[in-house]
Amino acid sequence: MQIDLNNPEQFTLEAVRHLLGAGSNGVHNQLRVNRGGIAWLSQVVGSRELDGLAFRLETWAAGSGCVGEQAVADERWVQQVFNALRANWPTPSSDYIDLY
């Protein structure tokens, strides 16, 4: 699943909830945004394969509950991720966001 951050009909709190819910808590995940404003969960994490990225959030470790069922049940977490995306698109504060 992807979210086009340029499209207000796609960039919603509910879309972020679905994106987080689509992730597998059994593997490391990283929320990435390319220069075109497309956000997605990647299992390529850390500082690997960064070409074309506008920014990325910190890596969420496998089993941390940052994605999957546990994540979507946490309203505060979903809002926090949504706010991080909104605050950093289209002008990210850094190419790596770890405080949000």
Secondary structure, 3 states (H helix, E strand, C coil): CEEECCCCCCCCHHHHHHHHHCCCCCCCEEEEEECCCEEEEECCCCCCCCCCEEEEECCECCCCCCCCHHHHCCHHHHHHHHHHHHHHCCCCCCCEECCC
